[in-house]
Amino acid sequence: MSKPRLAIAIGDPAGIGTEVILKALSDRSLATDKLTLIGNRDLLIDRYQYLRQQIPTTIELANPANLDIIDVPLSPAIRTGIKIGQGNAASGAASFGYLDLAIDFTLAGEFDAIVTAPIAKSAWKAAGHHFPGQTELLASKANVDRFGMLFVGVSPHTGWTLRALLATTHIPLAEVSSALTPALLSLKLGLLVECLRADFGLQSGTIAIAGLNPHSGEGGQLGIEEVQWMEDWLQTARDDYPDYQLLGLLPPDTMWVKPGQAWFGTHPQPQAADAYLALYHDQGLIPVKLMAFDRATNTTIGLPFVRTSPDHGTAFDIAGLGIADDRSMRAAIQLAVELVAARAKSPS
């Protein structure tokens, strides 16, 4: 098949997005004529020149002059308001505009996938854009209400693939219990199964599902949600997906032992699951980032196109220093290519 057409939205221009993109695209195998940056051309050139002065010549940077760029003009007020390391309304307006245009082009059929560099939610809010994050903007513009945040990482130690989906995402911890319902868990599990089949070729497998409370409630002694409705929901889900072994409700503290062993190779037969369903943000992302902070990729499942992103933020504190690690951005680009190819081969 032809090479997938990728759009890279360059994210918050005050953060490390430009740096990790230019570092990643110094890999000639990634910088192809099917890859397009979406951002402000002059700002990209300025950042390249600035970083070239900060980074030893032994570290390669792709030169924007050699890249395909869809130029997103910035007003003089926004352009002068963007400062390296300072997320603000100007940088939020720019990053929102980049992603907004990338989505429009992709929905119009110009691209097969979007890779997004990090944005700052506070900067979006300061600019008047009240979305919890890029995921929600993508879903809104694509007009889908079934979507999820899946984190994927391939272990450099063993080659094992970690896949972790969040049931709830950017909400306060105090709201998690009320947000979790049988309908929500069914929606997320259904998305996960669809993804495993279409994107990873797993027509059967094992999915581990976390409990909500310590020790999964310990029979109602440490929380009632498990005995009140979650155990009944899980039994119904097992009937709905006979091709998948659904493990759960697993105590959240021990659920991550086997994936840790599989990632680091500390056990000869770790018997890790093919995918993990965590019920809230930190329950899933603390272990994921402990294992795979520099290699994991966030992919939004449920969209009509592929979207991936590095599993890190804008890192304003190190922006412009030339020390940002680009491995997660490389992984995001590589995963986007793989997922586009997998969906092309998957039965519709």
C-alpha positions in Angstrom: 0.0 0.0 0.0 1.1 3.6 -0.4 2.6 5.4 2.6 0.2 6.8 5.1 -0.4 10.6 4.9 0.4 12.0 8.3 -0.3 15.5 9.6 1.7 16.7 12.6 0.1 19.5 14.6 3.1 21.1 16.3 1.4 21.8 19.7 2.1 24.7 22.1 4.9 26.7 20.5 6.1 27.7 24.0 6.8 24.1 24.9 9.0 21.3 23.7 6.8 20.2 20.8 8.9 21.8 18.1 12.1 20.4 19.5 10.9 16.8 19.8 9.4 17.0 16.3 12.6 18.3 14.7 14.7 15.8 16.5 12.4 12.9 15.5 12.3 14.0 11.9 16.1 14.0 11.7 15.5 10.2 11.2 15.3 10.0 7.5 13.0 7.0 7.6 10.3 9.2 9.3 10.7 12.4 7.2 8.9 11.4 4.0 6.9 13.3 1.4 3.8 11.9 3.1 4.4 13.8 6.3 3.2 17.4 6.8 3.7 19.8 9.7 0.9 22.1 10.5 2.0 25.3 12.3 3.5 28.7 11.7 6.4 28.5 9.3 8.3 31.5 10.5 8.1 30.3 14.1 9.3 26.9 13.2 12.3 28.4 11.4 13.0 30.7 14.4 12.9 27.7 16.8 15.1 25.6 14.6 17.7 28.4 14.5 17.5 29.0 18.2 17.8 25.2 19.0 20.7 24.8 16.6 22.6 27.2 18.8 21.7 25.3 22.0 22.3 21.8 20.8 25.7 20.2 20.0 26.1 19.6 16.2 26.4 15.9 17.0 22.6 15.9 17.7 20.7 16.2 14.5 17.7 18.4 13.9 15.5 18.4 10.8 15.6 21.7 9.0 12.1 23.1 8.4 13.3 24.4 5.0 13.4 20.7 3.9 9.9 19.8 5.4 6.4 20.1 4.0 4.6 22.7 6.1 1.1 24.0 6.0 1.6 27.5 7.2 -0.9 28.8 9.8 -0.6 32.6 10.0 -0.5 34.2 13.4 -1.6 37.7 14.2 1.2 40.1 15.3 -0.3 40.2 18.8 -0.2 36.4 19.1 3.2 36.1 17.5 4.8 38.6 19.8 3.0 37.1 22.8 4.6 33.6 22.4 7.6 33.2 24.6 9.7 30.0 25.1 8.8 28.3 28.3 5.7 30.5 29.1 2.4 28.9 28.3 -0.2 31.7 27.9 -3.2 32.9 25.9 -1.0 33.5 22.8 0.5 30.1 22.8 -2.9 28.5 23.5 -4.5 30.3 20.6 -1.7 29.2 18.3 -1.8 25.5 19.4 -5.6 25.4 19.1 -5.5 26.8 15.6 -2.9 24.3 14.5 -5.0 21.3 15.7 -8.2 22.8 14.5 -6.8 23.1 11.0 -5.2 19.6 11.1 -8.6 18.1 11.9 -10.3 20.0 9.1 -7.8 18.8 6.5 -8.0 15.2 7.8 -11.8 15.1 7.8 -11.7 16.4 4.2 -9.6 13.4 3.3 -6.2 15.1 2.9 -4.5 13.0 5.7 -5.0 9.5 7.1 -3.7 10.4 10.6 -2.9 13.2 12.9 0.1 13.2 15.3 -0.3 15.9 17.9 2.5 17.5 19.9 1.6 18.5 23.5 -0.6 21.4 24.3 -1.3 23.2 27.7 -4.9 23.0 28.8 -4.5 26.1 30.9 -3.2 28.0 27.8 -6.3 26.9 25.8 -8.5 28.1 28.6 -6.7 31.4 28.7 -7.3 31.7 24.9 -11.0 31.1 25.4 -11.1 27.4 24.3 -12.8 25.4 27.0 -12.0 21.8 26.0 -10.5 19.4 28.6 -7.8 18.5 26.1 -7.0 17.6 22.5 -8.9 14.4 22.7 -12.2 16.1 23.3 -11.7 18.6 20.5 -10.9 15.8 18.1 -14.1 13.9 19.1 -16.2 17.0 19.0 -15.1 18.0 15.5 -15.3 14.4 14.2 -18.9 14.3 15.7 -18.3 11.1 17.7 -19.4 10.4 21.3 -17.7 7.0 21.6 -14.0 7.6 22.1 -11.3 6.7 24.5 -7.6 7.3 25.5 -5.5 4.3 24.8 -1.8 4.2 25.8 0.5 2.0 23.8 4.2 1.2 24.4 6.6 -1.4 23.2 9.2 -2.5 25.8 12.8 -2.0 24.7 13.7 -4.8 27.1 11.4 -7.6 25.9 9.4 -6.3 22.9 6.2 -6.8 24.8 3.4 -4.4 23.9 1.6 -2.5 26.7 -2.0 -1.4 26.0 -3.9 0.5 28.6 -7.3 2.2 28.2 -8.8 4.8 30.6 -12.5 4.5 31.5 -12.6 8.1 32.8 -10.0 10.7 31.9 -9.7 14.4 32.9 -12.1 14.7 35.7 -11.6 15.3 39.5 -11.0 12.2 41.6 -14.1 13.1 43.6 -16.3 12.6 40.5 -14.9 9.3 39.4 -17.4 7.1 41.3 -20.4 8.9 40.0 -19.1 9.0 36.5 -18.5 5.3 36.3 -21.7 3.5 35.2 -22.5 0.1 33.5 -23.1 2.0 30.3 -19.8 3.8 30.4 -17.8 0.7 31.1 -19.6 -1.2 28.3 -18.8 1.7 25.9 -15.1 1.7 26.8 -14.8 -2.1 26.8 -16.5 -2.2 23.4 -14.1 0.4 22.0 -11.2 -1.6 23.4 -12.3 -4.8 21.8 -12.9 -3.0 18.4 -9.4 -1.5 18.6 -7.7 -4.8 19.5 -9.4 -6.4 16.5 -9.0 -3.6 13.9 -5.7 -2.0 15.0 -3.7 -4.9 16.4 -5.2 -8.0 14.7 -6.2 -9.6 18.0 -9.5 -11.4 17.3 -9.3 -13.0 20.8 -7.2 -12.4 23.9 -7.1 -11.3 27.5 -8.2 -8.0 29.0 -7.5 -7.2 32.6 -10.1 -4.9 34.3 -9.3 -3.0 37.5 -11.5 -2.6 40.5 -12.3 0.9 41.8 -11.5 0.6 45.5 -8.5 -0.7 47.4 -8.4 -4.5 47.2 -11.4 -4.1 44.8 -13.6 -3.2 47.7 -12.7 -6.4 49.7 -16.3 -7.7 49.6 -17.8 -4.3 50.4 -15.6 -3.5 53.4 -13.5 -0.9 51.5 -16.0 0.4 49.0 -19.4 -0.8 47.7 -19.2 -0.2 43.9 -17.8 -3.6 43.1 -20.5 -5.6 45.0 -23.2 -3.1 44.2 -23.0 -3.3 40.4 -19.5 -3.8 38.9 -19.3 -7.6 39.4 -22.7 -8.1 37.7 -21.6 -5.8 34.9 -18.4 -7.9 34.4 -20.3 -11.1 34.2 -22.6 -9.7 31.5 -19.5 -8.4 29.6 -18.0 -11.9 29.7 -21.2 -13.2 28.0 -21.0 -10.4 25.4 -17.3 -11.1 24.5 -16.8 -14.9 24.6 -13.6 -14.6 22.5 -11.9 -12.6 25.2 -11.0 -13.6 28.7 -11.9 -10.8 31.0 -9.9 -10.8 34.1 -11.2 -8.8 37.1 -12.1 -7.0 39.0 -8.4 -6.9 39.8 -7.1 -5.1 42.9 -5.6 -1.9 41.4 -2.3 -2.2 43.3 -1.5 -5.7 42.1 -3.0 -5.5 38.6 0.2 -3.9 37.3 2.7 -6.5 38.7 2.5 -8.8 35.6 2.7 -6.0 33.0 5.7 -4.6 35.0 7.4 -8.1 34.8 6.6 -8.3 31.1 8.0 -4.8 30.4 11.2 -5.2 32.3 11.7 -8.9 31.8 12.0 -9.7 35.5 10.0 -12.9 35.3 10.4 -15.7 32.8 6.7 -16.1 32.3 4.9 -13.0 33.4 1.5 -14.0 31.7 0.5 -10.4 31.1 -2.8 -9.5 29.5 -3.2 -8.1 26.0 -4.8 -5.0 27.3 -5.7 -3.3 30.6 -8.7 -1.2 31.4 -8.1 1.3 34.2 -11.0 3.2 35.8 -9.5 6.6 36.3 -6.6 8.7 35.1 -3.9 8.1 37.7 -4.9 4.5 38.3 -3.7 3.9 34.7 -1.2 6.5 34.0 1.0 6.3 37.1 2.1 2.7 36.2 2.2 3.4 32.5 4.5 6.3 33.0 6.7 4.4 35.5 7.2 1.7 32.9 7.1 3.7 29.6 7.4 7.4 30.1 9.8 8.0 27.3 8.3 5.4 24.9 4.5 5.3 25.4 2.1 6.8 22.9 -1.5 8.1 23.4 -3.9 7.1 20.7 -7.5 8.2 20.6 -9.7 5.3 19.7 -13.2 5.7 18.2 -12.3 8.4 15.7 -12.8 8.0 11.9 -9.1 8.5 11.5 -5.9 7.7 13.4 -4.6 10.1 16.1 -1.5 9.6 18.2 0.5 11.7 20.5 3.5 11.5 22.8 2.8 10.5 26.3 4.2 13.7 27.9 3.3 17.3 28.3 4.7 20.7 27.1 7.6 20.6 29.7 7.8 24.4 29.8 10.5 24.2 32.4 13.0 22.7 29.8 11.7 24.3 26.7 14.4 25.8 24.6 17.2 24.1 26.4 17.7 21.4 23.8 17.5 18.5 26.2 14.0 17.2 25.5 13.7 13.4 24.7 12.1 12.8 21.4 11.6 9.0 21.7 7.9 9.3 22.5 7.4 11.5 19.5 9.2 9.0 17.3 7.0 6.3 18.8 3.8 8.3 18.1 4.8 8.8 14.4 5.7 5.1 14.0 2.4 4.0 15.7 0.4 6.2 13.5 1.9 4.6 10.4 1.3 1.1 11.8 -2.3 1.8 12.7 -3.2 3.3 9.3 -1.7 0.2 7.7 -3.6 -2.1 10.1 -6.9 -0.4 9.5 -6.4 -0.6 5.7 -6.0 -4.4 6.0 -8.8 -4.9 8.6 -12.2 -6.1 7.4 -14.7 -3.2 7.3 
